[in-house]
Amino acid sequence: MEGIAPASRWYYTGVNIDLTGKTALVTGSTQGIGLAIAKGLASAGARVVVNGRTAERVDEAVAGLSGDVVGVAADVTTAEGVAGLVEQVPAVDVLVNNLGIFGAAPAREISDDEWRRYFDVNVLSAIRLIRTYLPGMTERGWGRVLQIASDSAIVIPEEMIHYGTSKTALLAVSRGFAKDAAGTGVTVN
C-alpha cells in the first residue's frame, strides 16, 4: 500500500515540504513522538532544535539525527526554563508543543497537586512558548504552531481524567491562539 514505509513509519508519498531556512523547535523531543517529529522536520530541511530537560538526553537525541540539528536542555514547564531556552533560540518559525505527561490514577484519588502538575506540563508550557514565539512569527508574516494533543481530549479515559482534561484544554488553547493569529500568515493547530 502506498504511503506505508518499513518499520511501521507512516508518510505520504508525493508530499514535498521544504522548510529550508526555517527554524523548528520541538519540545519533549528526546524520544518517542517528539524525536520522530524532529527527524521529519530535519528531513524537510529545517534547522531543528531538540529540547529536553537534561543535556545528556538532548545530546543523545541530537547525535542520532542528521541534518541541521541543535540541542537545548531547558525545562519549559517553568518561566525560567523558557527564558533560558529563548536566550539560546530567540526566534523560531515552527513551534511544536509536544511535551506532555500521562499516567493512570483512580479519578477520585487525583490530588490538587497532581492536577496542577498536568496543567503546568501539558497546557501552561505550551501557552508560555506560544506567547513567547508567536509575536515574532506574526511580525515576519509566517509561522506554524502545533500542539500535540490526544484522542483522550475528546474521549476522556476514566483512569486518566487529569490527562484527558489537560489535552482538552490544549485544544481550546489552539483554537484561541488560532483566532488571535488569523490573517497574519501564522497557523495554530
Phi, psi and omega in degrees: 000130179294139179102352178248125180257164177302161176063032175060024175273131180258137173203164180249124178287150178089350178266122180240105179255120180251110179250024177304132180086357180256148176252130181240130175251128177240114178282153180057045188250026178270354180198172170056222184300317181299318178294320178295321177296315179302317179298315180296318179294321177296320180291339176274003175098359181287152165279119188253133175256113176274133182232139173200179184277332183243142181299322181300312180292321179296312180299320179296317179294315180300319181297334181271000181249156175243160182106195180274090185233131176234161180238145175224117175275118179199137177273098185281007175276358178234153177298322179295319178296319177295319179299319178295321177296314182296328175301323181271331181226084186288340181214142173225156177259331180232123178243120177247107177275088182261336184307134177191156175236156176208160178178155181268144176200144175301131188309316185279358181253003180282118184282165175302318180298321179290319175302314180299318180299317179296319179289321177300314184282308190277339184239301187295327177298318179294317180300314180302316183289322177296313179300328181285312189263338182298319180302318178295321178298314182293324177297322180278347178079016178201139175177161178225127176238123184233132173254134176267109182258219185193155173294344175295345176290333182257317180249087187294121178287138180303321183273359180220049181300319181296321177292307182301318180295321178294325178287328173297317178298323179296324175297319179294320177301315179299313180299317181296313180289332175297319177294320179298323184268359184306133176082005184260351187092003179249134175250146178232119183225000000 
